[in-house]
């Protein structure tokens, strides 16, 4: 068998496996937040906006639902941004929201002069880009990233929320 034909067959097999795996995985992406959470964010951050799928064609730019603690509770990871000054300067925040009784608790995981996007991956072991540290999560992880630039993973270790740099 020629190397060219073999590479085509291997590629087709990999794509088939990826599609069938993707069909079985639950979707964490969300276009909307619960109304009470959206209201809470608007009250706390009145000049900020949640990144929407309408603004970005790929992935889950602003909202993902995850089992962050590995115990079945839904936690939202939310990217919000605001514009400041002239020239389109952006400030961004990565928030984690979880329901506590009837109220929402918001935790800022990251903030800066940028607004990344958010993704999720299943529980597991993650190694830093510098190969100096591993992080083992108990539940789904939150990945905050800028395409083709940087990525940071946030995880619950069973004791605390921790993070490592995946790409730089």
C-alpha positions in Angstrom: 0.0 0.0 0.0 1.4 3.4 -0.9 2.2 5.9 1.9 -0.2 8.4 0.4 -3.1 5.9 0.5 -2.2 4.8 4.0 -2.2 8.5 5.2 -5.6 9.0 3.7 -7.0 5.9 5.4 -5.5 6.9 8.8 -6.9 10.4 8.5 -10.4 9.1 7.6 -10.2 6.7 10.6 -9.2 9.6 13.0 -12.0 11.8 11.7 -14.5 9.0 12.0 -13.4 8.4 15.6 -13.5 12.1 16.4 -17.0 12.5 15.0 -18.4 9.4 16.9 -16.7 10.6 20.1 -18.1 14.0 19.6 -21.6 12.6 19.1 -21.4 10.9 22.5 -20.1 13.8 24.5 -22.5 16.2 26.0 -22.4 19.8 24.9 -21.2 22.3 27.4 -21.7 25.3 25.2 -24.5 27.7 26.0 -25.9 30.7 24.2 -27.7 32.0 27.3 -27.5 32.1 31.1 -30.3 31.5 33.5 -32.2 34.8 33.9 -31.3 35.2 37.5 -27.6 34.8 36.8 -27.7 37.2 33.9 -29.4 39.8 36.1 -26.8 39.3 38.9 -24.0 39.8 36.4 -25.6 43.0 34.9 -26.1 44.4 38.4 -22.5 43.7 39.5 -20.9 44.6 36.1 -23.3 47.1 34.4 -20.9 48.2 31.6 -19.7 44.7 30.8 -21.1 42.2 28.2 -21.0 38.4 27.9 -19.2 37.2 24.8 -21.7 35.6 22.5 -21.6 32.9 19.8 -22.8 35.6 17.4 -19.6 37.5 17.8 -17.4 34.4 17.3 -17.9 31.5 14.9 -15.8 28.9 16.8 -16.4 27.1 20.1 -18.0 28.6 23.2 -16.7 32.1 23.3 -18.4 33.3 26.5 -20.4 30.6 28.3 -19.8 27.0 29.2 -21.5 24.7 31.7 -19.3 22.3 33.5 -19.3 19.8 36.4 -16.3 21.7 37.8 -16.3 20.0 41.2 -17.0 16.5 39.9 -20.1 16.1 42.0 -22.8 16.8 39.5 -23.3 20.5 40.3 -23.5 22.8 37.3 -21.0 25.6 37.3 -20.9 28.3 34.6 -17.7 29.8 33.3 -18.4 33.2 31.7 -16.2 35.6 29.8 -17.3 39.2 30.1 -15.7 42.3 28.4 -15.9 46.0 28.4 -14.4 48.7 26.2 -12.4 51.5 27.7 -10.9 54.6 26.2 -10.4 55.2 22.5 -9.1 52.7 20.0 -11.1 49.7 21.1 -9.1 48.8 24.2 -10.7 45.8 26.0 -10.8 44.7 29.6 -11.9 41.1 30.2 -12.8 38.9 33.1 -13.3 35.1 33.4 -16.0 34.5 36.0 -17.1 31.3 37.6 -20.8 31.2 38.7 -22.4 28.7 41.0 -25.8 28.6 42.7 -25.7 28.9 46.5 -29.2 28.3 47.8 -31.2 30.8 45.8 -28.4 33.3 45.1 -25.5 33.1 42.6 -21.9 33.3 43.8 -19.5 34.9 41.3 -15.7 34.2 41.5 -13.2 36.1 39.3 -10.7 33.5 38.0 -8.9 35.8 35.6 -8.9 39.5 34.5 -6.8 41.8 32.4 -6.4 44.0 29.4 -7.8 41.2 27.1 -10.9 39.1 26.7 -10.1 35.5 25.9 -12.6 32.7 25.1 -13.6 29.8 27.2 -13.7 26.1 26.6 -14.0 22.9 28.7 -12.4 19.5 28.9 -13.1 16.4 31.0 -11.4 15.6 34.3 -7.9 14.4 34.1 -4.2 15.3 34.4 -2.9 18.4 32.6 0.8 19.4 32.2 2.0 23.0 32.0 3.6 24.3 28.9 6.9 24.5 30.8 6.7 20.8 31.8 7.4 21.8 35.4 4.0 21.0 36.9 1.0 18.7 36.6 -2.5 19.5 37.6 -5.0 16.7 38.4 -8.7 17.8 38.3 -11.6 16.1 40.1 -14.2 17.5 37.6 -14.4 19.1 34.2 -11.8 21.8 33.7 -12.3 25.4 32.4 -9.9 26.5 29.7 -9.5 30.3 29.2 -7.6 31.0 26.0 -6.8 33.4 23.1 -6.7 31.4 19.8 -3.2 30.9 18.5 -1.7 32.6 21.5 -2.2 31.4 25.1 -4.3 29.0 27.2 -4.8 28.5 30.9 -6.6 25.6 32.5 -8.5 26.1 35.8 -9.4 23.0 37.8 -10.7 21.9 41.2 -8.1 19.6 42.8 -10.3 18.4 45.6 -8.9 21.1 47.9 -8.7 24.3 45.9 -9.1 25.9 42.5 -5.8 25.8 40.8 -4.4 26.8 37.4 -1.6 26.1 35.0 -0.4 27.6 31.7 -1.1 25.2 28.8 0.3 27.4 26.1 2.2 30.6 26.0 
